[in-house]
């Protein structure tokens, strides 16, 4: 169960940064 928690934590940390970069790329292309 500890492994699942670490994977979830990694996703929570990675998702915002990937969303932010996707947003900045979308704003740049316009």
Buried (B, 14 or more C-beta within 10 A) or exposed (E): EEEEEEEEEEEEEEEEEEEEEEEEEEEEEE
